Amino acid sequence: MSKRALKKYLTDLKKKELEDQFMDLYTRFPVVKEYYNFIFNPKEDKMVQEAKAKISNEYFPLKRRRPKARRSVAQKYIKHFIK
């Protein structure tokens, strides 16, 4: 679906239908929930700590014997935080 078609679809919806769509997206998709939680209540420190913990676990695991040390995984968390 193109942006133009989506915009037309959204303008044709009534306010209540639009609210229902947003609530449905919010409950179904964790990415949408995370986005809106960050927009309305930005806790950058918490996100930084989570990313640091995930990267640290990749290189210095607590439960596994040998670390996987995948650079791509660390870069994924860094890019996600930068966005």
Buried (B, 14 or more C-beta within 10 A) or exposed (E): EEEEEEEEEEEEEEEEEEEEEEEEBBEEEEEBEEEEEEEEEEEEEEBEEEBEEBBEBBEEEEEEEEEEEEEEBBEBBEEEEEE
